Amino acid sequence: MRGIRGATTVEEDSAAAVVKATMELLQEMVERNGIELDKIAAVIFTATPDICSEFPAVAARRMGWNSVPLLCFQEMEVKGAIERCIRILMLVNTALSQEEIRHVYLRRAGILRKDLAE
């Protein structure tokens, strides 16, 4: 099992923005790593405290991920941290090595891991 990390941001705290950005991030994580839905063991979502309009997990359900365990948490509130950020830890059963995993950082979240952002 491997963990695949991802993060993105939204320009506004609205349900539509949260779902759209989360769907985009999930799709990128799956595509870049060649992940099949039945290989996903669980997905953990976090959102900064300034996101309260929708659960990011709603995006996965709308994508048909009905059998995947999903859980949402609030990110720690740290002074100076990036705002309106959604982070994901996807746990996947895969033969990929740790070095082969492609983590995904979109939009302003690229500043979190400049070494991994494309």
CNS distance restraints for C-alpha pairs under 8 A (distance, minus, plus):
assign (resid   1 and name CA) (resid  91 and name CA) 6.68 0.50 0.50
assign (resid   1 and name CA) (resid  92 and name CA) 5.43 0.50 0.50
assign (resid   1 and name CA) (resid  93 and name CA) 4.38 0.50 0.50
assign (resid   1 and name CA) (resid  94 and name CA) 5.88 0.50 0.50
assign (resid   1 and name CA) (resid  95 and name CA) 7.93 0.50 0.50
assign (resid   2 and name CA) (resid  91 and name CA) 5.76 0.50 0.50
assign (resid   2 and name CA) (resid  92 and name CA) 5.36 0.50 0.50
assign (resid   2 and name CA) (resid  93 and name CA) 6.42 0.50 0.50
assign (resid   2 and name CA) (resid  94 and name CA) 6.67 0.50 0.50
assign (resid   2 and name CA) (resid  96 and name CA) 7.88 0.50 0.50
assign (resid   2 and name CA) (resid  98 and name CA) 7.07 0.50 0.50
assign (resid   3 and name CA) (resid  89 and name CA) 6.23 0.50 0.50
assign (resid   3 and name CA) (resid  90 and name CA) 5.55 0.50 0.50
assign (resid   3 and name CA) (resid  91 and name CA) 4.63 0.50 0.50
assign (resid   3 and name CA) (resid  92 and name CA) 6.29 0.50 0.50
assign (resid   4 and name CA) (resid  29 and name CA) 7.47 0.50 0.50
assign (resid   4 and name CA) (resid  88 and name CA) 7.95 0.50 0.50
assign (resid   4 and name CA) (resid  89 and name CA) 5.70 0.50 0.50
assign (resid   4 and name CA) (resid  90 and name CA) 5.06 0.50 0.50
assign (resid   4 and name CA) (resid  91 and name CA) 6.45 0.50 0.50
assign (resid   4 and name CA) (resid  92 and name CA) 7.46 0.50 0.50
assign (resid   4 and name CA) (resid 101 and name CA) 6.72 0.50 0.50
assign (resid   4 and name CA) (resid 102 and name CA) 7.20 0.50 0.50
assign (resid   4 and name CA) (resid 103 and name CA) 5.70 0.50 0.50
assign (resid   5 and name CA) (resid  87 and name CA) 7.54 0.50 0.50
assign (resid   5 and name CA) (resid  88 and name CA) 5.71 0.50 0.50
assign (resid   5 and name CA) (resid  89 and name CA) 4.80 0.50 0.50
assign (resid   5 and name CA) (resid  90 and name CA) 6.46 0.50 0.50
assign (resid   5 and name CA) (resid 103 and name CA) 5.04 0.50 0.50
assign (resid   5 and name CA) (resid 104 and name CA) 6.46 0.50 0.50
assign (resid   6 and name CA) (resid  25 and name CA) 6.93 0.50 0.50
assign (resid   6 and name CA) (resid  29 and name CA) 7.01 0.50 0.50
assign (resid   6 and name CA) (resid  87 and name CA) 5.75 0.50 0.50
assign (resid   6 and name CA) (resid  88 and name CA) 5.03 0.50 0.50
assign (resid   6 and name CA) (resid  89 and name CA) 6.61 0.50 0.50
assign (resid   6 and name CA) (resid 103 and name CA) 5.70 0.50 0.50
assign (resid   6 and name CA) (resid 104 and name CA) 4.53 0.50 0.50
assign (resid   6 and name CA) (resid 105 and name CA) 5.38 0.50 0.50
assign (resid   6 and name CA) (resid 106 and name CA) 7.91 0.50 0.50
assign (resid   7 and name CA) (resid  25 and name CA) 7.11 0.50 0.50
assign (resid   7 and name CA) (resid  85 and name CA) 6.96 0.50 0.50
assign (resid   7 and name CA) (resid  86 and name CA) 5.54 0.50 0.50
assign (resid   7 and name CA) (resid  87 and name CA) 4.20 0.50 0.50
assign (resid   7 and name CA) (resid  88 and name CA) 6.03 0.50 0.50
assign (resid   7 and name CA) (resid 104 and name CA) 6.57 0.50 0.50
assign (resid   7 and name CA) (resid 105 and name CA) 4.90 0.50 0.50
assign (resid   7 and name CA) (resid 106 and name CA) 6.26 0.50 0.50
assign (resid   7 and name CA) (resid 109 and name CA) 5.73 0.50 0.50
assign (resid   7 and name CA) (resid 110 and name CA) 7.89 0.50 0.50
assign (resid   8 and name CA) (resid  21 and name CA) 6.82 0.50 0.50
assign (resid   8 and name CA) (resid  22 and name CA) 7.42 0.50 0.50
assign (resid   8 and name CA) (resid  25 and name CA) 6.77 0.50 0.50
assign (resid   8 and name CA) (resid  85 and name CA) 5.77 0.50 0.50
assign (resid   8 and name CA) (resid  86 and name CA) 5.41 0.50 0.50
assign (resid   8 and name CA) (resid  87 and name CA) 6.57 0.50 0.50
assign (resid   8 and name CA) (resid 105 and name CA) 5.98 0.50 0.50
assign (resid   8 and name CA) (resid 106 and name CA) 4.79 0.50 0.50
assign (resid   8 and name CA) (resid 107 and name CA) 5.72 0.50 0.50
assign (resid   8 and name CA) (resid 108 and name CA) 6.72 0.50 0.50
assign (resid   8 and name CA) (resid 109 and name CA) 4.96 0.50 0.50
assign (resid   8 and name CA) (resid 110 and name CA) 7.80 0.50 0.50
assign (resid   9 and name CA) (resid  21 and name CA) 7.09 0.50 0.50
assign (resid   9 and name CA) (resid  83 and name CA) 7.55 0.50 0.50
assign (resid   9 and name CA) (resid  84 and name CA) 5.51 0.50 0.50
assign (resid   9 and name CA) (resid  85 and name CA) 4.33 0.50 0.50
assign (resid   9 and name CA) (resid  86 and name CA) 5.92 0.50 0.50
assign (resid   9 and name CA) (resid 106 and name CA) 7.30 0.50 0.50
assign (resid   9 and name CA) (resid 107 and name CA) 6.02 0.50 0.50
assign (resid   9 and name CA) (resid 108 and name CA) 5.97 0.50 0.50
assign (resid   9 and name CA) (resid 109 and name CA) 5.98 0.50 0.50
assign (resid  10 and name CA) (resid  17 and name CA) 6.15 0.50 0.50
assign (resid  10 and name CA) (resid  18 and name CA) 6.51 0.50 0.50
assign (resid  10 and name CA) (resid  21 and name CA) 6.61 0.50 0.50
assign (resid  10 and name CA) (resid  84 and name CA) 5.63 0.50 0.50
assign (resid  10 and name CA) (resid  85 and name CA) 6.62 0.50 0.50
assign (resid  11 and name CA) (resid  17 and name CA) 7.61 0.50 0.50
assign (resid  11 and name CA) (resid  84 and name CA) 7.13 0.50 0.50
assign (resid  12 and name CA) (resid  17 and name CA) 6.74 0.50 0.50
assign (resid  12 and name CA) (resid  84 and name CA) 7.37 0.50 0.50
assign (resid  13 and name CA) (resid  17 and name CA) 6.77 0.50 0.50
assign (resid  13 and name CA) (resid  18 and name CA) 6.95 0.50 0.50
assign (resid  13 and name CA) (resid  50 and name CA) 7.22 0.50 0.50
assign (resid  13 and name CA) (resid  51 and name CA) 5.42 0.50 0.50
assign (resid  13 and name CA) (resid  52 and name CA) 6.93 0.50 0.50
assign (resid  13 and name CA) (resid  53 and name CA) 6.05 0.50 0.50
assign (resid  13 and name CA) (resid  84 and name CA) 7.15 0.50 0.50
assign (resid  14 and name CA) (resid  18 and name CA) 6.22 0.50 0.50
assign (resid  14 and name CA) (resid  53 and name CA) 5.38 0.50 0.50
assign (resid  14 and name CA) (resid  54 and name CA) 7.27 0.50 0.50
assign (resid  15 and name CA) (resid  19 and name CA) 6.16 0.50 0.50
assign (resid  15 and name CA) (resid  53 and name CA) 5.13 0.50 0.50
assign (resid  15 and name CA) (resid  54 and name CA) 4.95 0.50 0.50
assign (resid  16 and name CA) (resid  20 and name CA) 6.00 0.50 0.50
assign (resid  17 and name CA) (resid  21 and name CA) 6.02 0.50 0.50
assign (resid  18 and name CA) (resid  22 and name CA) 6.02 0.50 0.50
assign (resid  18 and name CA) (resid  53 and name CA) 7.78 0.50 0.50
assign (resid  18 and name CA) (resid  54 and name CA) 6.58 0.50 0.50
assign (resid  18 and name CA) (resid  55 and name CA) 7.75 0.50 0.50
assign (resid  18 and name CA) (resid  56 and name CA) 6.24 0.50 0.50
assign (resid  19 and name CA) (resid  23 and name CA) 6.01 0.50 0.50
assign (resid  19 and name CA) (resid  54 and name CA) 7.58 0.50 0.50
assign (resid  19 and name CA) (resid  56 and name CA) 6.15 0.50 0.50
assign (resid  19 and name CA) (resid  58 and name CA) 6.68 0.50 0.50
assign (resid  19 and name CA) (resid  59 and name CA) 4.86 0.50 0.50
assign (resid  20 and name CA) (resid  24 and name CA) 6.23 0.50 0.50
assign (resid  20 and name CA) (resid  59 and name CA) 7.26 0.50 0.50
assign (resid  21 and name CA) (resid  25 and name CA) 6.23 0.50 0.50
assign (resid  22 and name CA) (resid  26 and name CA) 6.10 0.50 0.50
assign (resid  22 and name CA) (resid  56 and name CA) 6.10 0.50 0.50
assign (resid  22 and name CA) (resid  59 and name CA) 6.00 0.50 0.50
assign (resid  22 and name CA) (resid  60 and name CA) 7.89 0.50 0.50
assign (resid  22 and name CA) (resid  86 and name CA) 7.36 0.50 0.50
assign (resid  23 and name CA) (resid  27 and name CA) 6.08 0.50 0.50
assign (resid  23 and name CA) (resid  59 and name CA) 5.36 0.50 0.50
assign (resid  23 and name CA) (resid  60 and name CA) 6.72 0.50 0.50
assign (resid  23 and name CA) (resid  63 and name CA) 7.48 0.50 0.50
assign (resid  24 and name CA) (resid  28 and name CA) 6.25 0.50 0.50
assign (resid  25 and name CA) (resid  29 and name CA) 6.17 0.50 0.50
assign (resid  25 and name CA) (resid 104 and name CA) 7.34 0.50 0.50
assign (resid  25 and name CA) (resid 106 and name CA) 7.17 0.50 0.50
assign (resid  26 and name CA) (resid  30 and name CA) 6.23 0.50 0.50
assign (resid  26 and name CA) (resid  60 and name CA) 7.59 0.50 0.50
assign (resid  27 and name CA) (resid  31 and name CA) 6.02 0.50 0.50
assign (resid  28 and name CA) (resid  32 and name CA) 5.85 0.50 0.50
assign (resid  28 and name CA) (resid 104 and name CA) 7.03 0.50 0.50
assign (resid  29 and name CA) (resid  33 and name CA) 6.25 0.50 0.50
assign (resid  29 and name CA) (resid 102 and name CA) 7.54 0.50 0.50
assign (resid  29 and name CA) (resid 103 and name CA) 6.90 0.50 0.50
assign (resid  29 and name CA) (resid 104 and name CA) 6.04 0.50 0.50
assign (resid  30 and name CA) (resid  34 and name CA) 5.74 0.50 0.50
assign (resid  30 and name CA) (resid  35 and name CA) 4.90 0.50 0.50
assign (resid  30 and name CA) (resid  36 and name CA) 7.41 0.50 0.50
assign (resid  31 and name CA) (resid  35 and name CA) 6.70 0.50 0.50
assign (resid  32 and name CA) (resid 102 and name CA) 6.32 0.50 0.50
assign (resid  33 and name CA) (resid 101 and name CA) 6.44 0.50 0.50
assign (resid  33 and name CA) (resid 102 and name CA) 6.10 0.50 0.50
assign (resid  35 and name CA) (resid  39 and name CA) 6.81 0.50 0.50
assign (resid  35 and name CA) (resid  40 and name CA) 7.59 0.50 0.50
assign (resid  35 and name CA) (resid  92 and name CA) 7.79 0.50 0.50
assign (resid  35 and name CA) (resid  94 and name CA) 7.89 0.50 0.50
assign (resid  36 and name CA) (resid  40 and name CA) 7.17 0.50 0.50
assign (resid  37 and name CA) (resid  65 and name CA) 7.47 0.50 0.50
assign (resid  39 and name CA) (resid  92 and name CA) 5.68 0.50 0.50
assign (resid  39 and name CA) (resid  93 and name CA) 5.14 0.50 0.50
assign (resid  39 and name CA) (resid  94 and name CA) 7.08 0.50 0.50
assign (resid  40 and name CA) (resid  68 and name CA) 6.77 0.50 0.50
assign (resid  40 and name CA) (resid  90 and name CA) 7.16 0.50 0.50
assign (resid  40 and name CA) (resid  91 and name CA) 6.05 0.50 0.50
assign (resid  40 and name CA) (resid  92 and name CA) 4.45 0.50 0.50
assign (resid  40 and name CA) (resid  93 and name CA) 6.30 0.50 0.50
assign (resid  41 and name CA) (resid  68 and name CA) 6.59 0.50 0.50
assign (resid  41 and name CA) (resid  69 and name CA) 7.15 0.50 0.50
assign (resid  41 and name CA) (resid  90 and name CA) 7.78 0.50 0.50
assign (resid  41 and name CA) (resid  91 and name CA) 5.41 0.50 0.50
assign (resid  41 and name CA) (resid  92 and name CA) 5.37 0.50 0.50
assign (resid  41 and name CA) (resid  93 and name CA) 6.66 0.50 0.50
assign (resid  42 and name CA) (resid  68 and name CA) 5.74 0.50 0.50
assign (resid  42 and name CA) (resid  69 and name CA) 4.84 0.50 0.50
assign (resid  42 and name CA) (resid  70 and name CA) 5.92 0.50 0.50
assign (resid  42 and name CA) (resid  90 and name CA) 6.16 0.50 0.50
assign (resid  42 and name CA) (resid  91 and name CA) 5.31 0.50 0.50
assign (resid  42 and name CA) (resid  92 and name CA) 7.29 0.50 0.50
assign (resid  43 and name CA) (resid  68 and name CA) 7.42 0.50 0.50
assign (resid  43 and name CA) (resid  69 and name CA) 6.45 0.50 0.50
assign (resid  43 and name CA) (resid  70 and name CA) 4.97 0.50 0.50
assign (resid  43 and name CA) (resid  71 and name CA) 6.57 0.50 0.50
assign (resid  43 and name CA) (resid  88 and name CA) 6.95 0.50 0.50
assign (resid  43 and name CA) (resid  89 and name CA) 5.83 0.50 0.50
assign (resid  43 and name CA) (resid  90 and name CA) 4.45 0.50 0.50
assign (resid  43 and name CA) (resid  91 and name CA) 6.09 0.50 0.50
assign (resid  44 and name CA) (resid  70 and name CA) 5.98 0.50 0.50
assign (resid  44 and name CA) (resid  71 and name CA) 5.05 0.50 0.50
assign (resid  44 and name CA) (resid  72 and name CA) 6.01 0.50 0.50
assign (resid  44 and name CA) (resid  73 and name CA) 7.70 0.50 0.50
assign (resid  44 and name CA) (resid  88 and name CA) 5.70 0.50 0.50
assign (resid  44 and name CA) (resid  89 and name CA) 5.12 0.50 0.50
assign (resid  44 and name CA) (resid  90 and name CA) 6.36 0.50 0.50
assign (resid  45 and name CA) (resid  56 and name CA) 6.59 0.50 0.50
assign (resid  45 and name CA) (resid  57 and name CA) 6.89 0.50 0.50
assign (resid  45 and name CA) (resid  70 and name CA) 7.63 0.50 0.50
assign (resid  45 and name CA) (resid  71 and name CA) 6.11 0.50 0.50
assign (resid  45 and name CA) (resid  72 and name CA) 4.64 0.50 0.50
assign (resid  45 and name CA) (resid  73 and name CA) 6.16 0.50 0.50
assign (resid  45 and name CA) (resid  86 and name CA) 7.05 0.50 0.50
assign (resid  45 and name CA) (resid  87 and name CA) 5.73 0.50 0.50
assign (resid  45 and name CA) (resid  88 and name CA) 4.63 0.50 0.50
assign (resid  45 and name CA) (resid  89 and name CA) 6.55 0.50 0.50
assign (resid  46 and name CA) (resid  56 and name CA) 7.88 0.50 0.50
assign (resid  46 and name CA) (resid  72 and name CA) 5.60 0.50 0.50
assign (resid  46 and name CA) (resid  73 and name CA) 4.66 0.50 0.50
assign (resid  46 and name CA) (resid  74 and name CA) 5.24 0.50 0.50
assign (resid  46 and name CA) (resid  75 and name CA) 5.38 0.50 0.50
assign (resid  46 and name CA) (resid  86 and name CA) 5.72 0.50 0.50
assign (resid  46 and name CA) (resid  87 and name CA) 5.12 0.50 0.50
assign (resid  46 and name CA) (resid  88 and name CA) 6.45 0.50 0.50
assign (resid  47 and name CA) (resid  51 and name CA) 6.15 0.50 0.50
assign (resid  47 and name CA) (resid  56 and name CA) 7.70 0.50 0.50
assign (resid  47 and name CA) (resid  72 and name CA) 7.78 0.50 0.50
assign (resid  47 and name CA) (resid  73 and name CA) 6.63 0.50 0.50
assign (resid  47 and name CA) (resid  74 and name CA) 5.13 0.50 0.50
assign (resid  47 and name CA) (resid  75 and name CA) 5.32 0.50 0.50
assign (resid  47 and name CA) (resid  84 and name CA) 7.24 0.50 0.50
assign (resid  47 and name CA) (resid  85 and name CA) 5.77 0.50 0.50
assign (resid  47 and name CA) (resid  86 and name CA) 4.51 0.50 0.50
assign (resid  47 and name CA) (resid  87 and name CA) 6.33 0.50 0.50
assign (resid  48 and name CA) (resid  74 and name CA) 5.89 0.50 0.50
assign (resid  48 and name CA) (resid  75 and name CA) 4.80 0.50 0.50
assign (resid  48 and name CA) (resid  76 and name CA) 7.00 0.50 0.50
assign (resid  48 and name CA) (resid  77 and name CA) 6.93 0.50 0.50
assign (resid  48 and name CA) (resid  83 and name CA) 6.71 0.50 0.50
assign (resid  48 and name CA) (resid  84 and name CA) 5.78 0.50 0.50
assign (resid  48 and name CA) (resid  85 and name CA) 5.56 0.50 0.50
assign (resid  48 and name CA) (resid  86 and name CA) 6.72 0.50 0.50
assign (resid  49 and name CA) (resid  74 and name CA) 6.15 0.50 0.50
assign (resid  49 and name CA) (resid  75 and name CA) 6.57 0.50 0.50
assign (resid  49 and name CA) (resid  76 and name CA) 7.64 0.50 0.50
assign (resid  49 and name CA) (resid  77 and name CA) 6.60 0.50 0.50
assign (resid  49 and name CA) (resid  84 and name CA) 7.80 0.50 0.50
assign (resid  50 and name CA) (resid  83 and name CA) 7.07 0.50 0.50
assign (resid  50 and name CA) (resid  84 and name CA) 5.82 0.50 0.50
assign (resid  51 and name CA) (resid  84 and name CA) 5.88 0.50 0.50
assign (resid  51 and name CA) (resid  85 and name CA) 7.79 0.50 0.50
assign (resid  54 and name CA) (resid  58 and name CA) 7.45 0.50 0.50
assign (resid  55 and name CA) (resid  72 and name CA) 6.80 0.50 0.50
assign (resid  56 and name CA) (resid  60 and name CA) 7.67 0.50 0.50
assign (resid  56 and name CA) (resid  72 and name CA) 7.10 0.50 0.50
assign (resid  56 and name CA) (resid  86 and name CA) 7.49 0.50 0.50
assign (resid  57 and name CA) (resid  61 and name CA) 6.57 0.50 0.50
assign (resid  57 and name CA) (resid  70 and name CA) 6.30 0.50 0.50
assign (resid  57 and name CA) (resid  71 and name CA) 6.99 0.50 0.50
assign (resid  57 and name CA) (resid  72 and name CA) 6.70 0.50 0.50
assign (resid  58 and name CA) (resid  62 and name CA) 6.20 0.50 0.50
assign (resid  59 and name CA) (resid  63 and name CA) 6.30 0.50 0.50
assign (resid  60 and name CA) (resid  64 and name CA) 6.57 0.50 0.50
assign (resid  60 and name CA) (resid  65 and name CA) 5.40 0.50 0.50
assign (resid  60 and name CA) (resid  66 and name CA) 7.91 0.50 0.50
assign (resid  61 and name CA) (resid  65 and name CA) 4.95 0.50 0.50
assign (resid  61 and name CA) (resid  66 and name CA) 5.66 0.50 0.50
assign (resid  77 and name CA) (resid  81 and name CA) 7.60 0.50 0.50
assign (resid  82 and name CA) (resid 109 and name CA) 7.60 0.50 0.50
assign (resid  85 and name CA) (resid 109 and name CA) 6.99 0.50 0.50
assign (resid  96 and name CA) (resid 100 and name CA) 5.75 0.50 0.50
assign (resid  96 and name CA) (resid 101 and name CA) 6.50 0.50 0.50
assign (resid  97 and name CA) (resid 101 and name CA) 6.62 0.50 0.50
assign (resid 102 and name CA) (resid 116 and name CA) 7.98 0.50 0.50
assign (resid 103 and name CA) (resid 116 and name CA) 6.63 0.50 0.50
assign (resid 103 and name CA) (resid 117 and name CA) 7.83 0.50 0.50
assign (resid 104 and name CA) (resid 116 and name CA) 7.26 0.50 0.50
assign (resid 104 and name CA) (resid 117 and name CA) 6.43 0.50 0.50
assign (resid 104 and name CA) (resid 118 and name CA) 7.78 0.50 0.50
assign (resid 105 and name CA) (resid 109 and name CA) 5.50 0.50 0.50
assign (resid 105 and name CA) (resid 110 and name CA) 4.92 0.50 0.50
assign (resid 105 and name CA) (resid 112 and name CA) 7.78 0.50 0.50
assign (resid 105 and name CA) (resid 113 and name CA) 7.34 0.50 0.50
assign (resid 105 and name CA) (resid 116 and name CA) 7.29 0.50 0.50
assign (resid 105 and name CA) (resid 117 and name CA) 5.17 0.50 0.50
assign (resid 105 and name CA) (resid 118 and name CA) 7.40 0.50 0.50
assign (resid 106 and name CA) (resid 110 and name CA) 5.69 0.50 0.50
assign (resid 106 and name CA) (resid 117 and name CA) 7.29 0.50 0.50
assign (resid 109 and name CA) (resid 113 and name CA) 7.75 0.50 0.50
assign (resid 110 and name CA) (resid 114 and name CA) 5.75 0.50 0.50
assign (resid 110 and name CA) (resid 116 and name CA) 7.86 0.50 0.50
assign (resid 110 and name CA) (resid 117 and name CA) 5.13 0.50 0.50
assign (resid 110 and name CA) (resid 118 and name CA) 7.79 0.50 0.50
assign (resid 111 and name CA) (resid 117 and name CA) 7.81 0.50 0.50
assign (resid 113 and name CA) (resid 117 and name CA) 6.08 0.50 0.50
